[in-house]
Amino acid sequence: MSESLNFELNDEQREVLLRGLRFVRRSIMLKQEDPTPAYVEKRSSELQDVEALSKLISDRSVAEEAVV
């Protein structure tokens, strides 16, 4: 996740994205697989990516409200 993409979202679009990311997070957490070290590392990495993206979207919303 090193590339940057800039675009504007309204509140409804932002909420749709956040709901989708919550679904993706639950999907990752509910996936049943043998807890090998490689799987645990991959799962952890995926969850961190989803969390970082959720935080980025949420923080933008708060920052934009502060500017207004």
C-alpha positions, 0 to 999 in steps of 0.5 A: 500500500505505497501508492497514493490515490486522491479523490473526494467522498461524501459522507454516504460514500465514506460510510459505505466504504467503512461498512465494506471494510468491517465486512472484510475484517470479519471475513478475515477473522472468521476464515478457518485454517490451520494456525501455521506461523505463515498463516498467522503472519499473513492474517495479521498483515491483512488485518493491519492493512484493513485497519490502516485503511479504515483509520485513513478513511475515518481520520479524513472525515474528522480532519475535513470536519475540523476544517469546515 
